Amino acid sequence: MRTFLLFGLAGLLAQLVDGTLGMAFGVTATTTLLAVGTAPAAASAAVHLAEVGTSLASGLSHWKFKNIDWRTVGILAVPGAVGAVLGAYVLTSLSTEDATVWITLILLLLGLYVLIRFAFLKLGKLITGTRPGAKFLAPLGLVAGFVDATGGGGWGPVATTTLLSSGRLEPRKVVGSVDTSEFIVALAASLGFLFTLSQEDNLNYTVVFGLMIGGIIAAPVAAWLVRHLPPRLLGALAGGLIVFTNARTLLKEFGAADWVYTVTYAAIVVLWAVGVFAAVRSLREERKLNAAAGEDDPEPSAAPAARQAGPL
């Protein structure tokens, strides 16, 4: 029961982040599983099984709040599922040591990107005149699905940030559409892992259901928060935590000396603190700009995320 409650809380927090930013459930949850010693392939499989439930609940919640562009979901989901199956096969083919280094490095880089993306990138312009087409969405889905399965997360960081940066879709619909299409991707990845996992990689279904139930509880709250919670601050906080945790795992895998731990932790904490400070300052600047332009900014969480400049 204790394990169920702990991972239920982890799933709830991860889904609050994911449903608000359109990313990071897998990155956050897989980081947690690796930190407690779960094998990489089993960790990714457990998270994707949990995501079948959480992404369904999240999709229904976003549908209720009209945050979904169904054309985008349809085009993005199928190649995403193909990429996820390929990624599951690749991850289970690696040795445990190689898989741990690979998945931890991906998670660290994704966490670093989330931190930088929401803390430091400057304002840009949002163009919503042309919706994204198949030539843009299909390759994006394939790459995002592959990264998601091999890294235990990555669907949101790759798909959401690319769509936001393209400026082709309303921000809240980017978050809702990516979260909804993740159901198909998570289902495909789960089937891929179930067929390719070895007998030694036993799944802990208490962990799976804990993550799933916690995420399902948080899904409607997150769908509401996407309209009200500034993503800059949440992204900076979540990204820094992901970087810190995976850096620790990576240093442990390489048997780093104590002084390397100290220097690395100090650098991450400084970057994290600067990121949070930058996020708060950017929020204030954005509100001043909105006030000067006479805008009420009815969707404070979505607009700043979309206006941040720079393609991937």
C-alpha positions in Angstrom: 0.0 0.0 0.0 2.9 2.4 0.8 4.4 1.8 -2.7 1.0 2.4 -4.3 0.5 5.7 -2.4 4.0 7.0 -3.1 3.8 6.3 -6.8 0.2 7.6 -6.8 1.6 10.9 -5.6 4.4 10.7 -8.2 1.8 10.1 -10.9 -0.4 13.0 -9.7 2.5 15.5 -9.7 3.8 14.2 -13.0 0.4 14.6 -14.6 -0.1 18.1 -13.2 3.2 19.1 -15.0 2.3 17.2 -18.2 -1.2 18.4 -18.5 -0.2 22.0 -18.0 2.9 22.1 -20.1 1.9 19.4 -22.6 5.0 17.5 -21.7 7.1 15.7 -19.0 4.9 12.9 -17.5 7.1 10.3 -18.9 10.3 12.2 -18.2 9.3 12.9 -14.6 7.9 9.4 -13.8 10.8 7.5 -15.5 13.3 9.6 -13.6 11.6 8.6 -10.4 11.7 4.9 -11.3 15.3 5.0 -12.3 16.2 6.8 -9.1 14.8 3.9 -7.0 16.7 1.3 -9.1 14.2 0.1 -11.7 15.8 -1.4 -14.9 15.5 1.1 -17.8 13.3 -1.0 -20.1 11.0 -2.0 -17.2 10.8 1.7 -16.1 9.8 2.9 -19.6 7.4 0.0 -20.0 5.7 0.8 -16.6 5.4 4.5 -17.4 3.9 3.9 -20.8 1.4 1.4 -19.4 0.4 4.0 -16.8 0.2 6.6 -19.6 -2.4 4.6 -21.4 -4.8 5.5 -18.5 -3.5 9.0 -17.8 -3.4 10.1 -21.4 -7.0 8.9 -22.0 -8.1 10.8 -18.9 -6.1 13.8 -20.0 -7.6 13.7 -23.5 -11.1 13.5 -22.2 -10.4 16.5 -19.9 -8.9 18.6 -22.7 -11.9 17.6 -25.0 -14.3 18.9 -22.3 -12.4 22.2 -22.2 -12.2 22.4 -26.0 -8.4 22.3 -26.1 -8.1 19.8 -29.0 -7.5 20.1 -32.8 -8.6 16.6 -33.9 -7.0 16.9 -37.4 -3.6 17.4 -35.6 -4.3 14.4 -33.3 -5.1 12.1 -36.3 -2.0 12.9 -38.3 0.4 13.0 -35.3 -0.7 9.8 -33.5 -0.1 7.1 -36.2 3.5 7.8 -37.0 4.0 8.4 -33.3 2.8 4.9 -32.6 5.2 3.5 -35.2 8.1 5.3 -33.7 7.2 4.2 -30.2 7.2 0.5 -31.3 10.6 0.9 -32.9 11.9 2.6 -29.8 10.7 -0.1 -27.5 12.5 -2.7 -29.6 15.7 -0.7 -29.6 15.7 -0.1 -25.8 15.0 -3.7 -24.9 17.9 -4.8 -27.3 20.5 -2.8 -25.3 22.3 -4.3 -22.3 21.1 -3.0 -18.9 24.3 -0.9 -18.4 24.1 0.7 -21.9 20.3 1.2 -21.5 20.8 3.0 -18.2 23.3 5.4 -19.6 21.3 6.0 -22.8 17.9 6.6 -21.1 19.4 8.8 -18.3 21.3 10.9 -20.8 18.1 11.5 -22.8 16.1 12.3 -19.7 18.9 14.8 -18.6 18.9 16.5 -21.9 15.1 16.7 -22.0 15.0 18.1 -18.5 17.7 20.7 -19.5 15.7 21.6 -22.6 12.5 22.1 -20.5 14.4 24.3 -18.1 15.9 26.4 -20.8 12.8 26.5 -22.9 10.5 27.9 -20.2 13.0 30.0 -18.2 15.3 31.7 -20.8 13.8 32.0 -24.3 12.6 35.4 -25.2 9.2 36.5 -26.5 8.3 36.1 -30.1 5.2 36.3 -32.3 2.4 33.7 -32.6 1.1 33.0 -36.1 -2.1 30.9 -36.2 -3.1 31.4 -39.8 -2.1 28.0 -41.2 -2.6 24.8 -39.3 0.2 22.2 -39.5 0.0 19.7 -42.3 1.0 16.0 -42.8 4.5 16.8 -44.1 5.2 18.6 -40.9 3.3 16.4 -38.4 4.2 12.9 -39.7 8.0 13.1 -39.3 7.5 14.9 -36.0 5.3 12.1 -34.7 7.8 9.4 -35.8 10.8 11.1 -34.1 8.9 12.0 -31.0 7.5 8.5 -30.6 10.9 6.9 -31.0 12.5 9.3 -28.5 9.6 8.7 -26.1 10.0 5.0 -26.0 13.8 4.8 -25.9 14.0 7.6 -23.3 11.1 6.7 -21.1 9.6 10.1 -22.0 10.0 12.7 -24.7 6.7 12.8 -26.6 5.7 16.1 -25.1 9.2 17.8 -25.1 9.7 17.0 -28.7 6.1 17.3 -30.1 4.8 20.1 -27.9 7.8 22.4 -28.2 8.1 21.9 -31.9 4.4 22.7 -32.5 4.6 25.7 -30.2 7.7 27.0 -31.9 6.1 26.6 -35.4 3.3 29.0 -34.3 0.8 27.1 -36.4 -1.7 26.2 -33.7 -3.3 27.9 -30.8 -1.1 27.2 -27.6 -3.8 25.5 -25.5 -4.7 23.3 -28.5 -1.1 22.3 -28.9 -1.1 21.1 -25.3 -4.5 19.3 -25.6 -3.7 17.7 -29.0 -0.3 16.4 -28.0 -1.7 15.0 -24.8 -4.6 13.3 -26.6 -2.5 11.8 -29.3 -0.2 10.4 -26.6 -2.9 7.8 -25.8 -2.2 6.0 -29.1 1.6 6.4 -28.7 1.5 5.0 -25.1 -0.6 2.1 -26.1 1.7 1.2 -29.0 4.8 1.5 -26.8 3.2 -0.6 -24.1 2.4 -3.4 -26.6 5.9 -3.1 -28.0 7.5 -3.5 -24.5 5.2 -6.4 -23.5 6.3 -8.4 -26.6 10.0 -7.5 -26.3 10.8 -7.4 -22.5 12.7 -10.4 -21.2 11.6 -12.6 -18.3 14.0 -10.8 -16.0 12.3 -7.5 -16.6 9.3 -8.1 -14.4 6.9 -5.2 -14.3 5.7 -4.0 -10.9 2.0 -3.5 -11.5 1.6 -1.8 -8.1 3.8 1.0 -9.5 2.0 1.0 -12.8 -1.4 1.4 -11.2 -0.1 3.9 -8.7 1.2 6.2 -11.4 -2.0 5.6 -13.5 -4.5 6.4 -10.7 -2.5 9.5 -9.5 -2.3 10.7 -13.1 -6.0 10.1 -13.7 -7.0 12.1 -10.6 -4.7 15.0 -11.7 -5.8 15.1 -15.4 -9.0 17.3 -15.1 -7.2 19.6 -12.7 -4.3 20.0 -15.2 -6.6 20.6 -18.1 -8.1 23.5 -16.2 -4.7 24.8 -15.0 -3.5 25.0 -18.6 -5.7 28.1 -19.0 -4.6 29.7 -15.7 -1.1 28.6 -14.5 2.0 30.3 -16.0 4.0 27.5 -17.6 7.3 29.4 -17.4 7.7 28.9 -13.6 6.4 25.3 -13.6 8.7 24.4 -16.5 11.7 25.9 -14.8 11.0 24.1 -11.5 10.2 20.7 -13.2 13.1 20.9 -15.6 15.7 21.7 -12.9 14.5 18.7 -10.8 14.7 16.4 -13.7 18.3 17.5 -14.6 19.4 17.2 -10.9 18.0 13.7 -10.5 19.4 12.3 -13.8 22.8 13.9 -13.3 23.1 12.0 -10.0 22.2 8.7 -11.8 24.6 9.3 -14.6 27.5 10.2 -12.2 26.8 7.1 -10.3 26.9 4.9 -13.4 30.3 6.3 -14.3 31.7 6.0 -10.8 32.5 9.7 -10.5 34.8 11.0 -7.7 33.3 12.9 -4.8 34.6 16.3 -6.1 32.9 15.7 -9.4 29.6 15.2 -7.6 30.1 18.4 -5.7 31.0 20.5 -8.7 28.2 19.1 -10.8 25.5 19.6 -8.1 26.7 23.1 -7.5 26.5 24.0 -11.2 23.0 22.5 -11.5 21.7 24.3 -8.5 23.1 27.7 -9.7 21.6 27.1 -13.2 18.3 26.0 -11.6 18.2 29.1 -9.3 19.0 31.4 -12.2 16.3 29.7 -14.3 13.6 30.2 -11.7 14.6 33.8 -11.3 14.6 34.4 -15.1 11.1 32.7 -15.3 9.7 35.0 -12.6 11.2 38.1 -14.3 9.9 37.1 -17.7 6.4 36.6 -16.2 6.5 40.1 -14.8 7.7 41.6 -18.2 5.0 39.7 -20.1 2.3 41.1 -17.8 3.6 44.6 -18.2 3.6 44.2 -22.0 0.0 42.9 -21.9 -1.1 45.7 -19.6 0.6 48.3 -21.9 -1.2 46.8 -24.9 -4.5 46.9 -23.0 -4.9 43.1 -23.0 -6.4 41.1 -20.2 -4.4 38.0 -21.2 -7.2 35.6 -20.5 -5.0 32.6 -21.1 -1.8 33.5 -19.2 -0.4 30.0 -19.1 -0.7 29.3 -22.8 0.2 32.6 -24.4 3.7 33.0 -23.0 4.7 29.5 -23.8 3.7 29.9 -27.4 5.2 33.4 -27.8 8.7 32.2 -26.7 10.8 32.5 -29.8 13.1 30.1 -31.6 12.5 26.9 -33.5 14.1 23.7 -32.2 
